[in-house]
């Protein structure tokens, strides 16, 4: 099983401590889990311009699409 962890916090503080506890707990239940971690602060993602191109035309038309493409690919491969 693969689990994608997205950390939106600007630092690895209390939230990250909770993430570590959850990872540890899940590993006791299933040893074959592979975790992938994305720290948004490390990706230098630009702020939304509010142009609504993503809603009206599709996410490929976002002026920041290149910066977000790798993250979107990973999110699109997540199964629920």
N, C-alpha and C positions, 0 to 999 in steps of 0.2 A: 504494500500500500504506500502511495506517495501522498504527502501532505505539504501544501504550500502555506507558509507562514508569512504574512505581510505585517511588518511593524511600521506603523505610522508615527511613532513617537520620535522626537528628535534625538533621543539618547536611549541607552540601554539601562533604564532604571527599574522602577517597580513593575511596570508592565512587562518588561523582559524577564524579570524574575518569575512572574506568573507563567509566562510562556515556557521557561525552563522546567518549571514544576509540571506543567501539562505534558511536555515532551517526555519527561521522566516517567510519569504515570502511564502514558500510552505505550512506552517501550516495555513496561512490565506486563502489559496485556498482549502485545504483539511485537516480537523482536525484529520482524522484517520491515518495519515502517522506515521509510526514507523521508527525511524532512528537507525541504528547500526553503531558505529564508530570503526574503526581500526586505531590505531596509530602505524605505522611501527617501530618507534624508541622503542616502548615498547615491541616489539616481539623479539628483539635480533636476527634478521635474519642474517645468514652468507652471505658473498659475494659469487657470482658465481665463480666457479673454471674454467669455460671455457671448460669443458670436453665434452660438446655437447651430453651427454647421454639423456637428456630430449628431444632433437630433433631427435636423431637417434633411441632410444629405447622406449621413453615415459617418462612422468614426474615422474613416480614411480621409475625410475632408477637414479634420481638425488641424488648425495651423501648427499644433504641437505633435502631430501624429508620429513623426520619427522618434521623438523623445519617449513617447508612450508605447511604441510598437512592441518592444520586448516584453513589457509588463502585460500588455493586452494578449499577446500570444500565450503567455503562461496562464493568465486568467481564463482564456478560452479553452484550455486543456483540462481545466478542473471539472471533475464529475461530481454530481451531487447524489 
